[in-house]
Amino acid sequence: WAAGLPGTAAEQHPARPPHPRAAGVDRHRQPRRHRRAAHPRHHRHDLFPAGGATDRLVRSRQPRRQLVAGLMLLAGFDAGQTSTRCRVCRWQEVGWQIIGEGSGPGVSHLEASGGAERFRQAVLTSLKSASEGEGERRLDAAVIGASGIEQSSALQPRATALLADALSLPEDRVLATGDERTALRGAFPEGDGIILISGTGMICLGRDHQGKEHRCGGWGWMLDGAGSAFDLGHQGLQLTLQMADGRRPDHPLRQRMWEQLGCRGHADVKAWVVQPSRTAADLAALAPLLVAAADAGLPAAQDILQRSAAALVSCAATVARELALPQPAVAGLGGVLQHPGSVQRAVEVGIIAEIPGARWAPAASDACWGALTMARELVLRPR
């Protein structure tokens, strides 16, 4: 529930192409699919024909003569703090063929202790999971959208070099960027739009019709986590301690949170929090309990949800203002906003109130498709 992107990646259902009617294409042209449903990794081969909705999501507007002959084997990664997803596809002129999808551990900031090794393991584990049964064929290009990789920062070339080394590819065939950018590319392949991500972490990113981007929030859980699952879980745990010491009336939320942590008293909670291995994802895992308590009518929990929703709305409104987007489409991503509930409803209502003309829109596809789009462009339009 807490995973998502961007700032986090989630183990979600595989992305589907937009409904043909919504994409304005012939709804009778359905993908030809061959599935091996019994495979333990849900490995499959889906062929999406050229000219279909998924093709338009990722197919570059390059002349036919510039298309690379034969097949391209590409990988797109979506790496958050909780988990990493990988999708491996072949591209040929008849369309995209999904080879497989897999998952692996999440990433941490590269400057954090063990950050580089965690990044490498996330890439290799998720790729192995996605590629089972496909042998050792080398990728032609790969792109990863990862939490903590700031665009144009010193970390970006370092992460790109790590990705190239892990995959044994030249650096001009790989790219590491922020997971918010692959998510934006997947959600709005063409034109303007805003993505609002609330998973373990949070971030908001928008693009105008000229390609200019503006980012708001997402400066890490220690600095700016308002509206994220971490923030909900963190504030919820604080609330239980206020119940324990008498500042607030006791409530079943306290017992439920402490039971999930394996804690019997407030001293155990304090010891749990200060463990060196404790991560933002551990606190994010408490968020569903807080939301359930809010939905059951606990006023203090409802106040926390309203503050979190207001923080997310503020980020989206800021991006719309900075990019002069009068009637933007806003897509909510990440576990907090992709699960229908009180947080999603409060954010949707707030955005419509704060940004007149804005509309809550479904993403065209996910961050892995965004990464695959960018990987294909590395082959067709080398840097």
C-alpha positions in Angstrom: 0.0 0.0 0.0 2.8 2.4 0.9 4.9 1.7 -2.1 4.5 3.6 -5.3 6.7 5.6 -6.8 7.8 7.2 -7.3 9.1 8.7 -4.8 8.6 4.9 -4.8 8.0 1.9 -6.9 5.2 -0.5 -6.2 4.7 -4.2 -7.1 1.6 -3.3 -9.0 -0.3 -5.1 -11.7 1.5 -5.0 -15.0 0.7 -1.8 -17.0 -1.9 -2.0 -19.6 -2.2 0.1 -22.7 -4.9 2.7 -22.6 -8.4 1.6 -23.6 -8.6 1.9 -27.4 -11.7 4.1 -27.2 -9.9 6.6 -24.9 -6.9 6.6 -27.2 -9.0 7.2 -30.3 -8.1 4.1 -32.1 -10.0 1.2 -33.7 -11.1 -0.7 -30.6 -11.4 -3.9 -32.7 -7.6 -4.0 -33.1 -6.6 -6.0 -30.1 -3.1 -7.1 -29.2 -2.1 -10.6 -30.1 -1.0 -12.3 -27.0 0.8 -15.5 -26.1 0.9 -16.1 -22.3 2.5 -18.8 -20.3 0.3 -18.3 -17.3 1.7 -21.2 -15.3 5.2 -19.6 -15.1 6.0 -18.8 -11.5 7.1 -15.3 -12.4 4.0 -14.6 -14.6 6.4 -14.4 -17.5 4.7 -13.6 -20.7 5.0 -12.5 -24.3 2.6 -9.8 -25.3 2.9 -8.4 -28.8 1.3 -4.9 -29.2 1.1 -4.2 -32.9 2.5 -1.0 -34.5 -0.1 1.7 -34.7 -1.9 0.7 -31.6 -2.4 2.7 -28.4 0.7 1.3 -26.6 2.8 1.8 -29.7 1.9 5.5 -29.7 2.9 5.7 -26.0 6.5 4.7 -26.8 7.1 4.9 -30.5 9.3 7.8 -31.5 8.3 10.0 -34.4 11.4 9.0 -36.3 11.3 8.3 -40.1 11.1 4.6 -40.9 14.5 4.7 -42.5 16.0 5.6 -39.2 14.6 2.6 -37.3 17.3 0.2 -36.2 17.1 -3.0 -38.2 16.1 -6.2 -36.4 15.1 -6.4 -32.7 16.0 -4.2 -29.8 16.0 -5.7 -26.4 15.3 -2.9 -23.9 14.8 -2.7 -20.1 12.9 0.0 -18.1 13.3 0.2 -14.3 11.2 2.0 -11.7 13.1 2.1 -8.5 11.6 3.5 -5.3 12.6 3.2 -1.7 10.4 0.2 -1.1 10.9 -1.9 -4.2 12.1 -1.8 -7.8 10.2 -3.0 -10.9 11.7 -4.0 -14.2 10.0 -4.5 -17.5 12.0 -6.1 -20.4 10.7 -5.7 -24.0 11.7 -6.3 -27.5 11.0 -3.6 -30.0 10.6 -4.2 -33.7 8.7 -2.3 -36.4 5.5 -4.4 -35.8 5.3 -3.3 -32.2 6.4 -4.0 -28.7 6.8 -7.5 -27.3 6.8 -7.8 -23.5 9.3 -10.4 -22.5 8.8 -10.3 -18.8 8.3 -8.2 -15.6 10.0 -8.6 -12.3 10.7 -6.9 -9.0 13.6 -6.5 -6.6 14.6 -4.5 -3.5 14.3 -0.8 -3.3 17.0 1.8 -3.5 18.4 4.4 -1.1 20.2 7.7 -1.7 23.5 7.0 -3.4 25.3 9.0 -0.7 23.8 6.9 2.1 25.8 4.1 3.6 25.6 1.1 1.1 23.6 3.2 -1.4 25.7 2.2 -4.4 25.5 -1.5 -3.6 21.8 -1.3 -3.0 21.3 0.4 -6.3 23.2 -2.4 -8.1 21.3 -5.1 -6.3 18.0 -3.5 -7.1 18.9 -3.4 -10.8 20.3 -7.0 -11.1 17.6 -8.7 -8.9 14.7 -7.1 -10.7 16.3 -7.7 -14.2 16.9 -11.4 -13.4 13.3 -11.7 -12.2 12.0 -10.1 -15.4 14.3 -12.1 -17.7 13.9 -15.7 -16.4 13.9 -18.2 -19.3 15.3 -15.7 -21.8 19.0 -16.8 -21.6 21.9 -14.4 -21.5 21.1 -12.1 -24.4 22.6 -8.7 -23.8 20.4 -5.6 -23.6 20.6 -2.9 -26.2 19.7 -0.1 -23.9 18.2 0.6 -20.4 16.8 3.4 -18.4 16.1 3.6 -14.7 14.0 6.1 -12.9 15.2 6.0 -9.3 14.3 7.7 -6.1 17.0 10.3 -5.1 18.5 10.8 -8.5 18.3 14.5 -9.1 18.2 15.8 -12.7 21.5 17.5 -13.7 23.1 16.8 -10.3 26.5 15.2 -9.7 24.7 12.0 -8.7 23.1 11.5 -12.1 26.3 10.7 -14.0 27.4 8.6 -11.1 24.2 6.6 -11.1 24.4 6.3 -14.9 27.9 4.9 -14.6 26.7 2.4 -12.0 23.9 1.2 -14.3 26.2 0.8 -17.2 28.6 -1.2 -15.1 25.9 -3.4 -13.7 24.5 -4.2 -17.1 27.8 -4.3 -19.0 26.6 -1.6 -21.4 28.3 1.5 -22.8 27.2 4.7 -20.9 25.6 6.2 -24.0 23.1 3.3 -24.0 22.0 3.8 -20.4 20.5 6.6 -18.4 19.7 7.0 -14.7 17.2 9.8 -13.9 14.7 10.6 -11.2 11.7 8.2 -10.9 9.4 11.2 -11.2 10.7 11.8 -14.8 10.0 8.3 -16.0 6.6 8.5 -14.3 5.8 11.8 -16.0 6.9 10.4 -19.4 4.7 7.3 -18.8 1.7 9.3 -17.6 1.8 12.0 -20.3 3.8 10.7 -23.3 3.0 13.9 -25.2 1.8 17.3 -24.2 1.5 18.9 -20.8 0.4 17.5 -17.5 1.2 17.2 -13.8 2.0 14.0 -11.8 1.5 14.0 -8.1 3.3 11.0 -6.5 2.6 9.9 -2.9 4.2 6.5 -2.0 6.8 6.0 0.6 8.0 9.5 -0.4 6.3 12.2 -2.3 7.1 14.5 -5.2 5.2 16.6 -7.8 6.4 17.3 -11.4 4.8 19.0 -14.3 5.6 19.8 -18.0 4.1 22.4 -20.2 3.4 22.1 -24.0 6.9 23.4 -24.8 8.6 20.7 -22.7 9.6 23.0 -19.8 9.4 21.1 -16.4 9.0 22.2 -12.8 9.3 20.1 -9.7 7.9 20.8 -6.3 8.5 18.8 -3.0 10.2 15.5 -2.7 13.4 16.6 -0.9 13.7 13.5 1.1 11.8 12.1 4.1 14.0 13.9 6.6 13.3 17.3 5.0 10.1 17.3 3.1 7.9 14.2 3.3 4.5 15.9 3.9 1.8 14.0 2.1 3.7 10.8 1.8 3.0 7.4 3.3 6.1 7.9 5.5 4.6 11.1 6.8 1.2 9.5 7.5 2.9 6.5 9.4 5.3 8.8 11.2 2.5 11.1 12.5 0.4 8.2 13.3 3.1 6.7 15.5 3.5 10.0 17.2 -0.2 10.1 17.9 0.0 6.7 19.6 2.6 8.0 22.0 0.4 10.9 22.9 -2.3 8.4 23.7 0.1 6.4 25.8 1.2 9.3 28.0 -2.3 10.7 28.5 -2.2 13.7 26.2 -5.0 12.1 24.1 -7.6 9.5 24.8 -6.5 6.0 24.1 -7.8 4.3 20.9 -7.4 0.9 19.3 -5.1 2.5 16.7 -2.3 2.5 19.4 -2.6 -1.2 20.0 -2.8 -2.0 16.3 0.3 0.0 15.4 2.3 -1.3 18.3 1.3 -4.9 17.6 2.5 -4.4 14.0 5.9 -3.2 15.3 6.1 -6.0 17.9 6.1 -3.4 20.7 4.5 -3.7 24.1 5.2 -0.3 25.5 6.4 3.2 24.7 10.0 2.3 25.6 9.9 -0.5 23.0 8.6 2.1 20.4 11.5 4.4 21.1 14.0 1.5 20.8 12.3 0.4 17.5 12.7 3.9 16.0 16.4 4.4 16.8 17.5 1.1 15.2 20.3 1.9 12.6 18.5 -0.3 10.0 15.2 1.7 10.3 14.0 3.1 7.0 11.3 5.4 5.7 9.6 2.4 4.3 9.2 0.9 7.8 7.2 3.9 8.9 5.3 4.1 5.7 4.0 0.6 6.3 2.0 2.1 9.3 0.1 4.5 7.0 -2.8 2.1 6.2 -3.6 1.8 9.9 -3.9 5.5 10.3 -6.1 5.8 7.2 -8.4 3.1 8.6 -8.6 4.9 11.9 -9.5 8.1 10.1 -12.2 6.4 8.0 -13.6 4.9 11.3 -14.0 8.4 12.6 -11.0 9.2 14.8 -10.7 13.0 14.7 -7.0 13.2 15.3 -6.3 10.8 12.4 -8.7 12.7 10.2 -6.7 15.9 11.0 -3.5 14.3 9.9 -5.0 13.1 6.6 -6.4 16.6 5.9 -3.0 18.2 6.5 -1.3 15.6 4.2 -3.8 16.2 1.5 -3.4 20.0 1.8 0.4 19.6 1.4 0.0 17.6 -1.8 -2.6 20.0 -3.2 -0.2 22.9 -2.5 2.6 21.2 -4.5 0.3 20.6 -7.5 -1.0 24.2 -7.4 2.5 25.5 -7.3 3.6 23.5 -10.3 0.5 24.7 -12.3 1.3 28.3 -11.4 5.0 28.1 -12.2 4.3 26.5 -15.6 1.3 28.7 -16.3 -1.0 25.7 -16.9 -4.5 27.1 -16.6 -6.4 23.8 -17.0 -3.9 21.0 -16.3 -4.5 17.3 -16.2 -3.3 15.9 -12.9 -2.5 12.2 -12.4 -2.2 10.8 -8.9 0.5 8.1 -8.6 1.9 6.0 -5.8 0.3 3.7 -3.2 -1.4 6.5 -1.3 -3.2 8.1 -4.3 -3.8 5.0 -6.4 -5.8 3.3 -3.7 -9.3 4.8 -3.6 -9.9 6.2 -0.1 -10.1 9.3 2.0 -6.7 10.7 1.1 -7.3 10.4 -2.7 -10.7 12.0 -2.3 -9.4 14.9 -0.2 -6.6 15.6 -2.7 -8.9 15.4 -5.7 -11.4 17.8 -4.2 -8.6 20.2 -3.1 -7.0 20.3 -6.5 -10.2 21.1 -8.3 -10.8 23.9 -5.7 -7.3 25.3 -5.8 -6.7 25.0 -9.6 -9.9 26.1 -11.4 -10.2 24.0 -14.6 -7.9 21.3 -13.4 -9.0 17.7 -13.9 -8.0 14.5 -12.2 -6.8 12.2 -15.0 -5.6 8.6 -15.2 -2.0 8.1 -16.2 -1.7 6.8 -19.8 0.8 4.2 -18.5 3.3 3.7 -15.8 6.9 4.6 -15.1 8.4 1.4 -16.6 6.8 2.3 -19.9 8.2 5.8 -19.5 11.7 4.3 -19.0 11.3 2.0 -22.0 10.3 5.0 -24.1 13.5 6.7 -23.1 15.6 3.6 -23.6 14.4 3.2 -27.1 15.3 6.8 -27.8 18.9 6.2 -26.7 19.2 3.7 -29.6 17.4 5.8 -32.2 18.7 9.2 -31.1 22.0 8.7 -29.4 23.2 11.4 -27.0 
